Amino acid sequence: MRSDVIFQSSPWWILVCLLVGAAYAFAMYQPLPRLAGSGATVGGFDKRTTYGLAALRFVIVSFLCFLLLNPLIRGIRTITEKPKVVLAVDNSESLTAAGRPALNRALTSLQTLRQQLTEKGLDVSVRTFADTVSEADLTQIPFTQRTSNLSGLLSGIRSDYEGRNLTDVVLVSDGIFNQGLSPTFGQYPFAVQTVGLGDTVAKKDIQLKGIIANRIAYLGNQFPVQAEIVSNGFQGRSAAVVLRQNGRELGRQSINFGKNDTFNQVTFQTTATQKGVQHYVVEVLPQPGEFTTQNNRQDVYLDVIDGKEKVLLLALSPHPDVKALRNILERNQNYELDVRILTGTPAEATPPADKTYDLIILHQIPDNGGLGNALVQKYLAKNTPVLFVLGNQSSLGPFNTSNPVVQVVAQPNQSDKVTGVFNGEFKQLNFDPAKLELLSKLPPMAVPYGEFRLQPGSEVVLWQQVGNVRTTKPLLALNVTAPRKTAVLAGEGLWSWRLEEYALTDKQDVVDELVQKVIQLISVKEDRRKLRVYPIRDEFVAGEKVIFETELYNDIYERLYDKPVKLDITDEKGVTRSYNYTPTETNSRFEISRLPQGAYRFRASVTVNNRPEQSSGQFVVRDLQLEALNTTADHGMLRQLAQQTGGHFYGPAQVDNLVRDLTARSHPARLSSTEEMNEIINWRWLFFVVLILASVEWGLRKFYGGY
């Protein structure tokens, strides 16, 4: 390391520092008259001591003045970096398909390769999936990784060794990847030498390649489970595919593999009979002579819910808008619709007395005849969300007292013809303004003619437009801040909007999306629980941590911490695991490791102010058998990767050639220099030097009787 002194001002100031030190020393220790008959001065020092003390004072003062100039020390450090080689080992499960003895022989050769490269002066390190191995014996690497992401492995090496003297990466793999992109799509600043392991001969095997199934089903509904089967070496034979749940066989189908047919599909139809996450197993029964049976089975997890929102569409009389609303709602499978017409038969007009609804749609109710007033008051008393649709039979007096959205003062039997214009300031829902321009082309609606006054907390979705004049009267508005969420469509003619949109676009998407989103907004249920414990995802992979997030609130919904939480997790067999943890302000999460695959239910509990609070839910741990789906080595990809990066492909028996090729090339060490600038005044040891010199001077003066 080489160092230089750099001055931030003219070096001539050093002479000034020396002059200041000399003047200070002279003034402090100037010669005094000698005592009669003695060699000492009046101050009590002899000549030698005086000169010595003056010299110390000169050095101290000059050095302090020199520090005021704030000089810098520039240090240049030169580092010699040996050439580096990384052995990137694919330690996924597919490498063991060809047999552990063959793999051990290859790893022994690679261990020898590592030693020989090190002896040749190369810096060799080892990388595997998900970790870094530095000094470990290659023959002891466990091949237990359940996925292969070769592009991620090489990209990680590129990132970690950026700017370093990395010349080659030796990729030891079978070429099979089941995550990420192909490594041949990447750009690497080093040569990739590939060593191909595994067996490139296709195995005699039957694989359950994939499962196609819904993630959600409704209780009591049928749903399909489709299995895709691929075979090799079983042409002209048949196999059985079975669907099971909890060990019980739900269905069995036979598949036949023709002479040129290696792909088959079977579809099971089953019924959702239980709520919650249900675990199904699809399995191709093993056949004699199969290479492996690990890829004959896959798990299917289905969330069966009984969560359809119950919607009551209560209309005064038959009307095309009632049919339009029915069609819009039935497009969403989350709604269970009950349509009642008050002027129909008693069976058609009266909803079941014991049935509760999540949303009420009132079409022209309250009405002028007061026919539906009793039912309206019954449902409004429960604060059930309501969508009012006004018409020529609507009674505006009871309507005004029943809704928190808008007050309408109108002339009896008078209406206005208006179209709808989207309010660009409405941000609670995401709409495409370009699509909503279609509203200007739709037929006008009939709305009450009069004055419209918005209530506090209300927001307008659509404004009324008369001809080309946009008014400040709402056509569609809502209020989600009131105790009862309410929306108002102030006109009739929705059916004509849907017909005209279909005539213009051959679809009925814009109007339907507008109405559906408004209904969803006012019908969504707020979560008012004090304790909320939930997994960060609904699904986890076997082997990874299951992480729970915890939120705890007081009565005014301020976050609480440091309260002990009990968490019970129950698997499909009814076995319960109990955990206790305390969320803090810095860490509100709880992690659980090594949960086996399956569907789990959980229940969390905590006591706040002597009151128990609970939260429950469910999640799934999947066992992904990605490594078993393909066990045929892809040496063609490894050859292409090596060729693209300037490397070569080697077989397991050609490791000696790899050593020769790597060491035959010149690998000069790289010199790198770093420059550092430091202020001398920041060196702590200088303080102690000055302090010691000043202390010595002071001590000598006192010792010799100075003052």
C-alpha positions in Angstrom: 0.0 0.0 0.0 1.4 3.4 -1.0 0.5 6.7 0.8 0.9 10.3 -0.2 0.2 13.6 1.7 -2.2 16.0 -0.1 -2.5 19.6 1.0 -5.8 21.4 0.6 -4.0 24.8 0.8 -0.5 26.0 -0.3 2.4 24.1 1.3 4.0 27.5 2.1 1.7 27.6 5.1 3.9 25.0 6.7 6.6 27.7 7.2 4.0 29.8 8.9 3.2 26.9 11.2 6.9 26.5 12.1 7.2 30.3 12.7 4.2 30.2 15.0 5.7 27.3 16.9 9.1 29.0 17.2 7.6 32.3 18.3 5.4 30.5 20.9 8.4 28.6 22.3 10.6 31.7 22.4 8.0 33.7 24.2 7.5 30.9 26.7 11.2 30.1 27.3 13.1 33.3 26.5 16.5 33.7 28.3 16.3 35.3 31.7 19.0 36.9 33.9 21.2 34.4 35.7 21.3 34.3 39.5 24.5 35.6 41.1 27.0 32.8 41.7 24.8 30.2 39.9 24.4 28.7 36.5 20.6 28.7 36.7 18.3 31.3 35.3 15.7 33.2 37.3 13.0 30.7 36.2 14.9 27.9 37.8 15.9 26.0 34.6 19.5 25.4 33.4 20.3 26.1 29.8 19.9 22.5 28.5 16.5 22.0 30.2 15.3 25.3 28.8 16.2 24.3 25.2 14.6 20.9 25.7 11.3 22.3 27.0 11.3 25.0 24.3 11.8 22.3 21.6 8.8 20.3 23.0 6.7 23.4 22.9 7.8 24.2 19.4 6.9 20.7 18.2 3.4 20.8 19.9 2.4 24.2 18.7 3.8 23.7 15.1 2.0 20.4 14.8 -1.3 21.8 16.0 -1.1 24.6 13.5 -0.2 22.0 10.8 -3.4 20.1 11.7 -5.4 23.3 11.1 -4.3 23.1 7.5 -6.4 19.8 7.3 -4.0 17.8 5.1 -5.2 14.6 3.5 -3.5 11.2 3.3 -4.1 9.4 0.0 -3.7 5.6 0.2 -3.6 3.3 -2.8 -4.2 -0.3 -2.1 -3.4 -2.9 -4.8 -5.0 -6.3 -4.6 -4.0 -9.3 -6.6 -7.1 -11.3 -7.5 -6.6 -14.9 -8.7 -8.9 -16.2 -11.5 -12.1 -17.8 -10.2 -14.0 -20.8 -11.3 -17.4 -21.7 -9.9 -18.7 -25.3 -9.8 -22.5 -24.9 -10.1 -24.0 -28.3 -9.1 -27.6 -29.1 -9.8 -28.7 -30.8 -6.6 -32.3 -31.5 -7.5 -34.0 -34.8 -7.0 -34.0 -35.7 -10.7 -30.2 -36.3 -10.6 -30.8 -39.5 -8.6 -33.0 -41.0 -11.2 -30.1 -42.7 -13.0 -29.0 -44.3 -9.7 -26.9 -43.1 -6.8 -23.7 -45.1 -7.7 -23.4 -43.4 -11.1 -23.9 -40.0 -9.4 -21.3 -40.7 -6.7 -18.7 -41.6 -9.4 -19.4 -38.4 -11.2 -19.1 -36.4 -7.9 -15.9 -38.1 -7.0 -14.5 -37.0 -10.4 -15.7 -33.4 -9.7 -14.0 -33.4 -6.3 -10.8 -34.3 -8.0 -11.4 -31.6 -10.6 -11.8 -29.1 -7.8 -8.5 -30.1 -6.2 -6.6 -30.0 -9.4 -7.9 -26.6 -10.4 -7.0 -25.3 -6.9 -3.5 -26.7 -7.3 -3.2 -24.9 -10.6 -3.7 -21.5 -8.9 -7.4 -21.1 -9.5 -9.8 -19.9 -6.9 -12.6 -22.6 -6.9 -16.0 -22.3 -5.2 -19.1 -24.4 -5.3 -22.7 -23.3 -5.7 -25.9 -25.3 -5.5 -29.6 -24.5 -5.5 -30.7 -22.3 -2.6 -27.3 -22.2 -0.8 -23.6 -21.8 -1.2 -21.1 -24.5 -0.5 -17.5 -23.4 0.1 -15.4 -26.2 1.7 -17.8 -29.1 1.7 -17.0 -32.4 0.1 -18.8 -32.6 -3.2 -19.6 -36.3 -2.7 -21.7 -35.3 0.4 -24.1 -32.9 -1.4 -27.7 -34.0 -0.7 -29.8 -34.1 -3.9 -33.1 -33.1 -2.2 -34.1 -29.9 -4.0 -37.7 -30.3 -5.3 -37.4 -27.9 -8.2 -34.7 -27.0 -10.8 -34.2 -23.4 -11.8 -31.0 -23.4 -13.8 -31.4 -19.9 -15.1 -31.8 -18.6 -11.5 -28.7 -20.4 -10.5 -26.6 -18.9 -13.3 -28.2 -15.5 -12.8 -27.3 -15.6 -9.1 -23.7 -16.3 -9.9 -23.6 -13.5 -12.4 -24.9 -11.1 -9.8 -22.7 -12.2 -6.9 -19.5 -12.2 -9.0 -20.1 -9.0 -10.9 -16.8 -7.1 -11.3 -14.7 -10.0 -10.1 -12.2 -12.1 -12.0 -14.7 -15.0 -12.8 -13.5 -16.8 -15.9 -15.6 -20.0 -16.1 -18.6 -21.6 -14.5 -18.8 -25.4 -14.6 -22.5 -26.4 -14.7 -23.0 -29.9 -13.5 -26.6 -30.9 -14.4 -28.9 -33.2 -16.3 -30.3 -30.3 -18.2 -33.8 -30.6 -16.7 -35.4 -27.5 -15.5 -39.0 -27.0 -14.2 -38.9 -23.4 -13.0 -37.8 -20.2 -14.6 -36.7 -19.7 -18.2 -34.3 -21.8 -20.1 -30.7 -20.8 -19.3 -30.0 -20.6 -23.0 -32.1 -17.3 -23.0 -29.6 -15.6 -20.6 -26.5 -13.5 -21.3 -23.5 -14.4 -19.2 -20.1 -12.6 -19.0 -18.3 -15.9 -18.4 -17.9 -19.2 -20.2 -20.2 -22.0 -19.1 -18.6 -25.4 -19.2 -21.3 -28.0 -18.9 -21.0 -31.5 -17.5 -23.9 -33.7 -18.5 -25.2 -36.2 -15.9 -28.3 -38.4 -16.0 -29.7 -40.7 -18.6 -30.9 -39.3 -22.0 -32.8 -42.5 -22.9 -36.6 -42.1 -22.4 -37.8 -44.4 -19.6 -40.7 -46.8 -19.9 -43.2 -44.9 -17.8 -46.7 -43.6 -17.3 -46.9 -40.0 -16.1 -49.9 -38.1 -14.7 -48.7 -34.9 -16.5 -51.3 -32.5 -15.2 -54.6 -31.9 -13.5 -57.2 -29.3 -14.7 -59.8 -28.4 -12.0 -61.5 -25.4 -10.5 -60.1 -23.8 -7.4 -63.5 -23.0 -6.1 -66.8 -24.9 -6.1 -70.2 -24.3 -4.5 -71.7 -26.7 -2.0 -74.0 -29.1 -3.8 -72.7 -28.3 -7.3 -71.0 -30.7 -9.7 -67.5 -29.9 -10.9 -65.1 -31.5 -13.3 -61.6 -32.9 -12.6 -59.6 -33.5 -15.8 -56.5 -35.6 -15.8 -53.8 -35.6 -18.6 -51.8 -38.8 -18.9 -48.6 -39.4 -20.9 -47.1 -42.8 -21.5 -44.0 -44.2 -23.1 -43.5 -47.9 -23.8 -47.0 -48.9 -23.0 -48.6 -48.7 -26.5 -51.4 -51.2 -27.0 -52.0 -51.5 -23.2 -54.6 -50.0 -20.9 -54.5 -48.5 -17.4 -57.0 -47.4 -14.8 -57.3 -43.8 -13.4 -58.9 -43.4 -10.0 -60.3 -40.4 -8.2 -60.3 -40.6 -4.4 -61.2 -38.5 -1.4 -60.1 -39.5 2.1 -59.3 -43.0 0.9 -62.8 -43.4 -0.6 -63.0 -44.1 -4.3 -65.2 -41.6 -6.1 -64.7 -42.7 -9.7 -62.6 -45.0 -11.9 -62.0 -44.8 -15.7 -60.0 -46.9 -18.0 -57.6 -45.5 -20.7 -56.1 -47.3 -23.7 -52.8 -46.4 -25.3 -52.8 -47.0 -29.0 -49.8 -47.8 -31.1 -49.2 -44.1 -31.9 -51.1 -42.6 -29.0 -49.0 -41.5 -26.0 -51.4 -38.9 -24.6 -54.8 -39.4 -23.0 -57.4 -37.3 -21.1 -60.1 -38.5 -18.7 -62.7 -36.3 -16.9 -64.4 -37.1 -13.6 -67.6 -35.4 -12.6 -68.1 -35.2 -8.8 -70.3 -33.3 -6.4 -69.1 -30.9 -3.7 -70.7 -32.3 -0.5 -68.7 -30.7 2.3 -67.7 -27.1 2.9 -64.1 -25.9 3.2 -60.9 -27.1 1.5 -61.4 -30.6 0.2 -58.5 -32.9 -0.8 -58.9 -35.2 -3.8 -56.3 -37.6 -5.2 -56.0 -38.6 -8.9 -53.9 -41.7 -9.4 -53.0 -43.8 -12.4 -52.7 -47.3 -11.0 -49.1 -48.6 -11.3 -48.2 -50.9 -14.2 -45.6 -53.6 -14.3 -42.3 -52.4 -15.7 -42.7 -48.7 -14.9 -39.5 -46.8 -14.3 -41.1 -44.9 -11.4 -44.5 -44.6 -9.8 -43.8 -41.2 -8.1 -45.4 -39.4 -11.1 -48.5 -41.5 -11.1 -50.4 -39.4 -8.5 -51.3 -35.8 -8.1 -53.3 -34.0 -5.4 -56.2 -31.7 -6.0 -57.3 -29.1 -3.5 -60.7 -27.5 -3.9 -62.3 -24.8 -1.8 -66.0 -25.7 -1.4 -68.0 -22.7 -0.2 -71.5 -22.1 0.7 -71.0 -18.4 0.4 -73.3 -17.3 -2.3 -74.7 -13.9 -1.5 -78.5 -14.1 -1.1 -80.2 -11.3 -3.1 -83.9 -10.4 -3.0 -85.2 -8.6 -6.1 -88.5 -7.2 -4.9 -90.5 -5.6 -7.7 -93.9 -4.0 -7.7 -95.0 -5.5 -11.0 -93.5 -7.3 -14.0 -91.2 -5.0 -15.9 -88.4 -5.4 -18.5 -85.9 -3.9 -16.0 -86.6 -6.8 -13.6 -85.6 -9.2 -16.3 -82.5 -7.2 -17.1 -81.4 -7.1 -13.4 -82.0 -10.8 -13.1 -79.8 -11.5 -16.2 -77.1 -9.2 -14.8 -77.0 -10.9 -11.4 -77.2 -14.5 -12.7 -74.0 -13.9 -14.7 -72.2 -13.9 -11.3 -72.2 -17.3 -9.7 -71.6 -15.8 -6.3 -75.2 -14.6 -6.2 -78.3 -16.6 -5.2 -81.2 -14.6 -6.6 -84.8 -14.6 -5.3 -87.2 -12.7 -7.4 -90.6 -11.6 -6.0 -93.4 -9.7 -7.7 -95.8 -8.1 -5.3 -98.7 -8.0 -7.7 -98.4 -11.7 -8.5 -99.9 -14.7 -6.6 -99.3 -14.9 -2.9 -96.7 -17.6 -3.4 -94.8 -15.4 -5.9 -95.1 -12.2 -3.9 -94.1 -13.2 -0.4 -90.4 -14.1 0.5 -89.9 -16.8 3.1 -90.3 -15.3 6.5 -87.2 -17.0 8.0 -84.8 -16.3 5.1 -82.2 -13.6 5.5 -80.7 -11.7 2.6 -77.4 -10.0 2.0 -78.8 -7.4 -0.5 -82.2 -6.1 -1.4 -83.1 -4.6 -4.8 -86.3 -2.6 -4.7 -87.8 -1.9 -8.1 -90.4 0.9 -7.9 -90.8 0.3 -4.2 -92.0 2.1 -2.0 -94.9 2.4 -4.4 -97.8 4.9 -4.7 -100.3 2.2 -3.5 -98.2 1.3 -0.4 -98.3 -2.3 -1.3 -94.7 -3.0 -0.4 -94.3 -0.6 2.5 -94.5 -3.3 5.2 -91.8 -5.5 3.6 -89.6 -2.5 3.0 -89.7 -1.5 6.7 -88.9 -5.1 7.7 -85.7 -5.3 5.7 -84.6 -1.7 6.2 -84.8 -2.2 10.0 -81.9 -4.8 9.6 -79.6 -2.4 7.8 -79.5 -4.7 4.9 -77.8 -3.0 1.8 -80.4 -1.8 -0.6 -80.4 -0.8 -4.3 -83.4 1.5 -5.1 -84.6 1.6 -8.7 -87.1 4.4 -9.3 -90.0 4.3 -11.8 -93.3 5.9 -12.6 -95.0 4.0 -9.7 -92.4 5.0 -7.0 -93.6 6.9 -4.0 -91.0 9.6 -3.5 -92.1 10.6 0.0 -91.4 7.2 1.7 -88.4 6.8 -0.6 -86.8 10.1 0.7 -87.2 9.0 4.3 -85.8 5.5 3.5 -82.5 6.3 1.8 -79.4 8.2 2.8 -78.3 8.9 -0.8 -80.5 11.5 -2.5 -83.7 13.5 -1.8 -86.0 13.9 -4.8 -88.7 16.6 -5.0 -90.6 16.0 -8.2 -93.9 16.9 -9.8 -96.4 14.0 -9.8 -96.7 12.0 -13.1 -93.9 14.1 -14.7 -90.7 12.5 -16.0 -87.6 13.5 -17.9 -85.6 11.7 -20.6 -81.9 11.5 -19.7 -78.8 9.6 -20.7 -75.9 8.8 -18.3 -72.5 10.5 -18.1 -69.8 8.9 -16.0 -68.4 11.0 -13.1 -64.7 11.0 -13.6 -64.1 12.0 -10.0 -65.7 8.7 -8.7 -62.7 6.6 -7.6 -64.1 3.9 -5.4 -64.4 1.5 -8.4 -62.1 1.0 -11.4 -63.8 1.7 -14.6 -62.4 2.2 -18.1 -63.7 5.7 -19.1 -63.2 4.9 -22.8 -65.6 2.0 -22.5 -68.2 4.1 -20.6 -68.3 6.5 -23.5 -70.8 4.0 -24.9 -73.4 5.3 -22.4 -73.9 8.4 -24.6 -75.1 6.2 -27.4 -77.7 4.4 -25.4 -81.4 5.2 -25.2 -82.6 7.7 -22.6 -84.0 6.6 -19.2 -87.2 8.0 -17.7 -86.4 9.8 -14.4 -88.6 11.9 -12.1 -88.7 15.5 -13.2 -87.8 17.8 -10.3 -85.0 18.7 -7.9 -82.3 16.2 -6.7 -80.4 16.9 -3.5 -77.4 14.7 -2.6 -77.1 13.7 1.0 -73.8 14.0 3.0 -71.4 11.1 2.2 -73.0 10.3 -1.1 -71.0 9.9 -4.3 -72.3 10.1 -7.9 -71.4 7.4 -10.4 -73.5 8.7 -13.3 -74.8 12.2 -13.9 -78.0 13.0 -15.8 -77.6 14.5 -19.3 -80.5 16.0 -21.1 -79.8 16.1 -24.8 -76.3 17.5 -25.0 -76.5 19.3 -21.6 -74.9 17.7 -18.6 -76.8 18.5 -15.4 -75.8 18.3 -11.7 -78.5 15.7 -11.0 -77.4 12.2 -10.2 -78.7 9.3 -12.3 -76.8 6.6 -10.3 -75.4 7.4 -6.9 -74.5 5.6 -3.7 -73.6 6.1 0.0 -71.3 3.5 1.7 -70.6 5.7 4.8 -74.1 5.4 6.3 -75.1 2.5 8.6 -76.9 0.9 5.7 -75.1 1.0 2.4 -77.4 2.2 -0.3 -77.4 2.9 -4.0 -80.1 4.6 -6.1 -80.7 4.2 -9.8 -83.1 7.1 -10.4 -84.7 5.9 -13.6 -86.2 3.0 -15.6 -85.0 1.7 -18.9 -82.0 -0.5 -18.0 -83.4 -3.2 -20.3 -83.1 -0.8 -23.3 -79.5 0.0 -22.4 -78.6 -3.7 -22.6 -80.4 -4.3 -25.9 -78.8 -1.3 -27.5 -75.3 -2.3 -26.3 -75.8 -5.7 -27.8 -77.0 -4.1 -31.1 -73.9 -1.9 -31.2 -71.2 -4.3 -29.9 -72.7 -7.9 -30.0 -71.9 -7.9 -26.3 -73.5 -6.8 -23.0 -70.4 -6.1 -21.0 -70.3 -2.3 -20.2 -73.7 -1.9 -18.7 -73.5 -5.3 -16.9 -70.1 -4.5 -15.4 -71.3 -1.1 -14.2 -74.3 -2.5 -12.4 -72.4 -5.5 -11.0 -69.6 -3.4 -9.5 -72.0 -1.0 -7.8 -73.9 -4.0 -6.3 -70.7 -5.6 -5.2 -69.6 -2.3 -3.6 -72.7 -1.9 -1.4 -73.0 -5.6 -0.6 -69.5 -6.3 0.5 -69.2 -7.2 4.2 -66.9 -5.3 6.4 -64.5 -7.2 8.7 -65.1 -5.8 12.2 -63.3 -8.6 14.1 -60.9 -7.5 16.8 -58.5 -10.4 16.0 -57.5 -11.2 12.5 -55.0 -14.1 12.0 -54.4 -15.2 8.4 -51.7 -17.0 6.4 -49.9 -14.7 3.9 -51.0 -17.1 1.1 -53.7 -19.7 0.7 -51.3 -22.3 -0.6 -47.7 -23.2 0.4 -45.3 -25.8 -1.0 -44.1 -28.6 1.2 -40.8 -27.7 2.8 -41.3 -24.0 3.0 -42.4 -22.0 6.0 -46.1 -21.3 6.6 -46.3 -17.7 7.7 -49.2 -16.2 9.6 -49.9 -12.5 9.9 -51.6 -11.2 13.1 -53.7 -8.1 13.6 -55.3 -7.3 17.0 -57.4 -4.2 17.7 -59.1 -2.5 20.7 -62.6 -1.2 20.8 -61.8 1.8 18.7 -59.8 -0.3 16.3 -56.3 0.8 17.3 -53.6 -1.8 16.9 -52.6 -3.8 20.0 -49.4 -5.8 20.5 -47.7 -8.0 23.1 -50.8 -10.1 23.8 -50.2 -13.9 23.8 -52.0 -15.7 21.0 -52.8 -19.4 20.9 -52.9 -20.9 17.4 -54.4 -24.4 16.8 -53.9 -26.1 13.4 -55.8 -29.2 12.5 -55.0 -31.5 9.6 -57.3 -33.7 7.5 -57.0 -36.6 10.0 -58.1 -34.5 12.9 -54.7 -34.2 14.5 -54.2 -30.8 16.1 -50.9 -28.9 16.6 -50.9 -26.1 19.1 -48.6 -23.1 19.1 -48.3 -20.0 21.3 -46.7 -16.7 20.3 -46.8 -13.0 21.1 -46.9 -10.5 18.2 -44.9 -7.3 18.7 -44.9 -4.0 17.0 -41.7 -5.0 15.2 -42.8 -8.5 14.3 -46.5 -9.4 13.9 -45.8 -12.7 12.0 -45.5 -16.3 13.2 -43.7 -19.0 11.2 -44.3 -22.7 11.2 -41.8 -25.1 9.5 -42.1 -28.6 8.2 -45.8 -29.0 7.8 -46.6 -32.1 5.6 -48.8 -31.7 2.6 -52.6 -31.6 3.1 -55.5 -29.3 3.8 -55.4 -27.5 7.2 -57.9 -25.6 9.3 -56.7 -23.1 12.0 -58.2 -21.3 14.9 -56.5 -18.4 16.8 -57.6 -17.1 20.1 -56.6 -14.2 22.4 -58.1 -12.5 25.4 -58.5 -8.7 25.4 -60.0 -6.9 28.3 -61.2 -10.2 29.7 -63.1 -11.0 26.5 -62.1 -13.9 24.2 -61.5 -13.0 20.5 -61.2 -15.7 17.8 -60.1 -15.9 14.2 -60.3 -19.0 12.0 -59.5 -20.0 8.4 -57.8 -22.6 6.2 -54.8 -23.1 4.0 -53.2 -25.8 1.9 -49.7 -27.3 1.8 -49.0 -28.8 -1.6 -46.4 -31.5 -2.4 -45.2 -30.6 -5.9 -43.6 -33.6 -7.6 -42.1 -31.5 -10.4 -38.8 -33.5 -10.3 -40.7 -36.8 -10.9 -42.6 -35.5 -14.0 -39.5 -35.6 -16.2 -36.5 -37.8 -15.6 -35.0 -37.8 -19.1 -31.8 -35.8 -19.2 -31.6 -33.0 -21.7 -28.0 -32.9 -22.8 -28.9 -31.0 -26.0 -29.8 -27.9 -23.9 -26.4 -28.2 -22.1 -24.6 -28.4 -25.4 -26.4 -25.3 -26.7 -25.7 -23.3 -23.5 -22.0 -24.2 -23.7 -21.8 -23.2 -27.3 -23.5 -19.9 -26.8 -21.1 -18.9 -24.0 -17.9 -20.1 -25.4 -17.6 -23.2 -23.4 -17.7 -27.0 -24.1 -19.9 -29.9 -23.2 -18.3 -32.8 -21.3 -19.6 -36.2 -20.2 -19.1 -37.6 -16.8 -16.0 -39.6 -18.0 -14.4 -36.5 -19.6 -13.6 -34.6 -16.5 -9.9 -35.0 -17.1 -10.4 -33.2 -20.5 -12.2 -30.4 -18.7 -9.2 -30.0 -16.3 -6.8 -30.0 -19.2 -8.8 -27.4 -21.2 -9.2 -25.1 -18.2 -5.6 -25.2 -17.1 -4.2 -25.0 -20.7 -5.5 -21.5 -21.1 -3.7 -18.5 -19.6 -5.5 -17.2 -16.6 -3.6 -14.2 -15.5 -4.3 -12.7 -12.1 -6.1 -9.4 -12.1 -4.7 -6.4 -10.3 -7.2 -4.0 -8.8 -6.4 -0.8 -7.0 -8.5 1.2 -4.6 -7.8 4.8 -3.5 -8.7 6.1 -0.1 -8.6 9.7 1.1 -8.4 10.3 4.9 -8.0 13.4 6.9 -5.0 13.3 9.3 -7.0 15.1 11.9 -9.3 12.0 12.2 -6.4 9.8 13.3 -7.0 9.2 16.9 -3.5 8.2 17.8 -2.2 11.7 17.0 -4.3 13.0 19.8 -2.6 10.8 22.3 0.9 11.8 20.8 0.1 15.5 21.3 -1.3 14.7 24.8 1.8 12.8 25.8 4.2 15.5 24.6 2.2 18.2 26.4 2.2 16.1 29.5 5.9 15.5 29.4 6.5 19.2 29.0 4.2 20.1 31.9 5.7 17.4 34.1 9.3 18.6 33.5 8.4 22.2 34.2 6.9 21.2 37.5 9.8 18.9 38.3 12.3 21.6 37.8 10.2 24.2 39.7 8.9 26.1 36.8 5.9 28.3 36.9 
